[in-house]
Amino acid sequence: MENSQKLYVKAGLFLILALCPLYFAIWYHSLILASILLTGITSFGLFFVTKLIQSNTKLKNELRKNLYIDLNTKLPNRLKLLRDNKKLDPSIESTLIIINIDSFQNTNNFYGHNFGDKFLKVIGEWLSNNLPPIDATLYKFEADIYAILIRVPFNEYNLKKYLKKISMKITKDRIICDEVEVDTTLSIGAHQGKKSLLKLASIACKEAKNKRLPYMIYDKSSHKEAEYHHNMTMNHTLKEALAKDYVVPFFQPILNFRTNEIEKFETLMRIKKEDGSYYLPAEFLDVAKHSKIYSKLSMSLIQKAFETFQISSSGFSINLSYLDMTNIVTTTFIIEKLEEFNVGPWVIFEILESDGIENYEAIAKFIDQVKSYGAKIAIDDFGSGYSNFERLTELRVDYIKIDGSLIKNIHHNEETKIIVKTIVNFAKELNIKTIAEYVHSEEVLECVKEIGIDYGQGFHIGKPKPELPISAH
């Protein structure tokens, strides 16, 4: 029986050693204690129990200490800040500063992760040596983020002075890691208050990074907190929309001025709400473009548009952003659907002129691909920003959609009329068709016809609807 017990103890020890080495010492001592008590060696057992408790207490304290420390930099971590935050005096305004290293990912990728870890230590030491001249604690968060908590009052003038100082100083100091000098800049956000320190300082840091500012102090009157809450809620709504198939195509008619017939329809995205109403693109598109869900929304709309017009005699257009045309998943999906539905000669892909196209080579490649299936290309919102006439020939454009800002008051504004006439004449020289957006009245309709525009689109001609008219089938 004793041999069997020993065998079980050894087997248990081996299993624990293999599965959970971190707690091996605790379990090992516990098993020995159990063995001692079972064999009845009481005098030695009491002595050993005392030693065991002391050993376990020391190990638990060590584990608890490591729980609140960043193992790389040895600085207190986010969990420690959250703990310290609970102990702040609620009657005093504290200050939290969030610091993010710019372009750290590039440094990490170029030099390797070992170098990256050492570099984070160097920055931690630099920040430790440049803390504000007041009671302040430096913390190391995840990735390349640090935080400074100031528990005592620190007026805004001194805070701005400090933030300006460190953001300038780090660009002048020689930041050296493993004998490599790394040009370093920081994005810094700060918040002063009695609550929501971490959330609002993080928002300020993100704003500073997005706007490429060295630092930003959270503005309580900016309503950024409400904006971030809206973005998070909308992001969840969009995920739900995909899961429940709530992405709905709406179709707005495009009138051919020469034949006076509805010849095409623009496909527009809507998100259905639980009550049966719809979210407009202005409410969700910006949020979608800043998340990974955007390409899925685009592909859902493309799928439904192709399905609709596969059995229709009308032409149709779909808006594509720069993100769509440079996303290999989206472009591959489009090519596959062009082959599956065989709607190439009826589809027009609209490219936003205001999108700020950077990689024309990638866009030109995509255009060549879809044109091989008979598809056409339109430049949307032409005239809304810097309209590059030279690019029209490079991108082999078939249509120009003149932006609504130029059309809506064209019947009252002679200068705008001259601009539109210039665009139309230029387009005719290149054999490019023109479409007037925002045709909202009979006066505007007659004016754009007179100028020589080929097509019109707007509420006066027809509003977007979730179904095609019977005549379009």
N, C-alpha and C positions, 0 to 999 in steps of 0.2 A: 504493500500500500504506500509506504514511504517513497519507494522508487517511482511509483506512478505519479505521486504528487510532484516530485522533483522534475519528472519528465514534462509535466504540464506547465510547471513554472518556467522551465527553460524554453519551451515552445512559445509560451506567451511573451517572454522577453524578446525572443527573436522576431516575432511578428510586430511588436511595438517598435523595436529598433528599425525595422524596415519601413514602417508606415509613418512614424511620427518622431523623427530624431530630436526635434526641438524640445519635446516634453519627456524624453527618455529618462532623464535623471530623476524627475519627479515620480514617474511610474516605477522606476527601478527601486527607489527608496521605499515606496509604498508596498511593493511586493515583498521586499525583505522584511518590512515591519510585519506584514501578515504572516510570513513564514516564522518569524520569531514568536509571535503570539500563539501560533498553532503548536509549536514545539514546547511551549511553556517555559522558556528560559526567561523568567520574569525579571531577575535582577539586572541581567545584561540588557534585556528588552527596554527597561525604563531608561537606562542610560542612552541607548541607541535612539529611542523615541525623541528624547530631548535634542540630540544632534540632528535627527531627521527634520524636525520642525524648524530648527534654525536654518538648516540647509535649504529647505523648501521656501521659507520666508525670504531668504536672500535671493533665490532664483526668481521668485515672483516679483520682487522689487526690481530686479534687473530687467525682467520682461516688461514690467509697467513703465520703467524708465525708457526703454527702447520704443515703446508704443508712441511716445510723444517727441521722438527725435528723428530728423531726417538722417538716415544712416550714411549718406555720402558726405554731406557738409557738416554734420554734427550740430546743426542748428535746430531749434524747436520747430515742429512742423505745424500743418494746418490744424490737426486735432488739438494740439497744445493751445493754439490761438483761440479755438472755439471754447476750450476750457477756461482760458484766461478771460475771454470776453464775458463769460457769465459772472465773473468776480468784479467787473467794472462798477464803479460808483455810479448809480443811475442818475444822480443829481449833477454830474459833471459831464461836459461834452468831451468825448475822447476823439482821437484822430487815428484813422487807419490809412496807410499808404500801400497801394499794390504796385509792384514793379515787375515789368515783363521785359526780358531781353529781346531786342529786335533781331530778327534773322538768325536766331539760335539754331533753328532746324538746319539751315544751310551750313553753318559751322560744324554741327554734329555730323551731318552727312558727308561733308568733305574730309574732315580729319578723323572721323570715327567716334564710336561711343565712349571709348576709354578717355580720349581727349576731351570729349564733351563733359564727362563727369568731373574731370580735373578743372575744366574751365568754369563749371558751376561753383566749384570750391573757391576759385580765384575771385569770382564776382561776389561770392558770399563774404570773403575776407575784405574785399574792397568796400562793400556796403557797411560792414562792421566798423571799418575805420572812418566812415563818412556818415555816421548817424547824426541826427539833429542834436544840438547842444542842450538836451533836455532828457528826462527819463523816458527812454525808448527801447523797445525790444525788437530784434530782427528775427523773422521766421522764414523758413524755406518751405514753399508749397510744392505741388507736383510740377514736373517738367521744368520750365525756366522761369518760374514765378516766385517772387519774394514778397514779403509784407513787413511793414514797420508799424507797430502799435505804440501810440503815445497816450498814456493814461491820464496825463495832467492837461490842464488848459493850454492851448497852443493857438494863438490868434492867426487869422487868415493871412495877414500881411507876412508874418514870419514863416508860415507854411509855404506861401508862394515863393518867398525868398529862398527857402531851403530846396524846394523842388527845382527851381531854376538853377540853383547852384550845382546840384548833383547831376542834372541832365547835361549841363555844359562841361562840368569837370570830367565826366567819364569819357567825353570825346577828346579831351586834351591829355588826360593821363595815358601812359603807356600800359595797356592791359596785356601782360605777357603770361603765356601758359606753355610749358614745355619748350621754352625758348622761341615760341611763335608769338608775334605781336598781333593781336586781334582787334580790329577797329570795332568799337562797341558803342551802340546807342541804346537808350531805354525808352519804353512807353510807360508812363506813370499816371496812375489815377489815385485820387484821394477823396476822403469824405470825413467831415467833422459833424458829430452829432451824438445822440444818446442811444440810438438803436439803428438796426440795419446797416451797421458799419461795413461788413464784408460784402453784402450785396451791392450797395451803392458805390463803394470804392471800386469794385470789380466792373461795374457799369462805366464808371469814369475812365478806368484803364482801357476798356475796350473801345470807348469813344476816341480816346487819345490815339490808340493804334490805328483805328479806321480812318481818322482824319489826319494821320501822320503828324500829330502834335507831340512835342516832348513830354508834356504833362497836362492834366486836366483835373480840376477840382469839381466834384459833383455839384451841379446847380439845382437847388431844391425846387426852383420854379420852372425847370425845363420839362417836367413830366416824363422824363426818360424811364423812370421806374414803370409807369403805366404803359409806355411804349414797349418795353421789354416783356411785360406781362402779356400784352396783346400779341406780340410775336410768338411767344411760347404757346399761347392758346391757339393761335391760328395754325401753327405748325402741327399741333395735335389734330386740329380740325381737318387739315389736308391729308394726314395719314388715315384718318377715319374715312374721308371721302374716297380714297383709293380702295380701302378695304370694303366699303359698301357700294362701290360703283356709282359715286355721286358726281363724277366728272361728266359734265353735260355740254355737248356742242350746241352753240346757237349759230344761226345763219342769217347774215345781213345781205340783202340783194344789192347787186351792182348793175346799174343801168347803162346800156349801150346808147349813146346819144345819136348815133347815126341811124340805128334801126328802131330806137325808142322801145327796146325790149330788155327785160331782165335776162342777162346773159350768163352771169356768174354770181357766186355767193362767197362772202368771206366767212370762214369758220372761226368763231370766237369761243373762248373757254369760259364756262361758268361752273361754280361749285354749288350743288344743291344743298339747302339747309333741311333740317328735320321738319320744319313747318311748311316746306314746299316752295319757299322763296329761294333766291339765289344770291351768292356772293359774286360781286363784280371783280374783274382782274385788279382794279386799283386797290382792292381790299386784301388781296392775297399774293399777288405776283411777286412783289419785292421780298416778302417773307420766303416764298418758295425758292427764289433764285439764290438765297443765302443758305439753303439747306440741300441735302442730297435727294430730296423728294422731287425737285423740279423736273428732272429728266423723266421720271415716272409719270408725272402729270402730262408732259408733252407727248409721250408715247401713247398714253390713254386717249388723248384728243385725236392724235393722228390715226389711230386704229379706228375710232368711231367715224371720223370724217371719211376715211377710205371706204368703210362699210356702207355709209350713206350714199356716196356718189358713185359707187360701183354700179348701182341700178338707176342712176339719174343721167339725163342727157345734158345737164348743166355743167359748166366749169366751176371750180372752187379754189379758194386760196387758203393757206394756212400760214400763220405767223411763226417764224423761226428766229430765235435769238442767237447771238454769238455763242452762247453757252451750248445751245443745241447743235450747232454746226461744227463745234470743236470737241464734242463728246462722242467718242468712238462707239459707245453703246447706242446712243440715239441715232447717229448716222447709219450704223449697220441695220438698225431696226427699220429706218425709212427705206433703205434699199430693198430689204427683204419684203416689205409691204408693197412697194412698187411692183415687185415681181409677182407677189401673191394676188393682188387685186387688179393689176393691169390698168391703172388709172392715170398713168404718166401723162398722156396728152391732154388730160382735163385738169391737172393740178398746177397751181401757181404757188411757189414758195416765196413768202414775203420776208425780206430781210430788213430789220429795223435800221434806218439810217442814223438814228440817235444812239445806237448801241456801242459806238466806239470800237469799231473793228480794228484789231491789232495785227492778227495773223492772216493777211490777205491770201497767202499761199494755201493755207488750209481751207479757207472759204472757197477759193477758186477750184480746188480739187473736188470739194463736195458738189459745187455747181456743175462741173463737168460730168460727175457721176449721175446726178438726177436728170440732166439734160439728155443723157444717152437714152433715157426712158421716155423722152418727149416732154418732160416737165418744163415749165417756164419759171422765170425769176422776176420778182418785183422788188423795188426798193421802197419800203414803207416810210411814212413821215418825212418825205423828202422836203427839205427847206426848214426843218425844225432846228437844225444845228449847222455844222460846217458841211455843206453839200459839195462833195468832191466829184466834179463832173468827169474828171479823168478816170475815176474808178468805175464809172458806168460802163465804159467800153471793156475794161479789164475783167469785170465780173459778168460780161455778156448779158446785160439786163434787158428784159423784154417789156417791163412796165415800170413807170414811175408813179407812185401814189403821192400826190402833193398834199403836204400836211394841212390839217384843219385850221391851224393858226393863220395860214395865208388865205384860206378859202372863206371862213365864216363871215368876214366883213368886207369881202372883195367888192361887193356892189356899192360900198360907201368909200372905199379907199383907193385912190388912183395909183399911189406908190406901190401898194401891194399888187394891184392889177398889172403894173409894168413888170414886177418881179416874176409873177406867174406866167405872163406872156413870154418872158425870156426863157423860162424853163420849158414851156411848151414848144417854142421855136427850136430850141436846142435839141429837144427830144425828137422832134420830127426829122431833123437833119440826120439823126442816128437811127431812124426808123423804130423808135421806142414809143409805145402807146402810153398815154397819160390818164390818170384816174384822180378825180377831185374828191377829197374826203370832206366830211362835215357840210354836205349840201342840206341845209336845214330849212330853206324857204324857196318859194317860186322865184323870188328875185335873184337869189344866189344861183339857182339852177339855170336861169336864162343867161346870167352873166358868164358862167363857166362854159356854156354852150357857145356863146358868142366869141369867146377867146380861142376856141378850137380844141378844148379838152375832149378826149375820146369817150371817157366813162365818168359816171358820178355815183357817189355813195353817201348816204346820210339819212337822217330821220324823215326828211321830206320825201325821199324815195322809198324808204322802208326801214323799220326798226328790226334789230336782231330778234329772232324767234327760235324756239327749240325744235320746230318742225319746218320742213321745206313746204312751200305751197304745192298743191296737187299738180299744177302746170309744170313744175320743175322736174317731175318724175318721168 
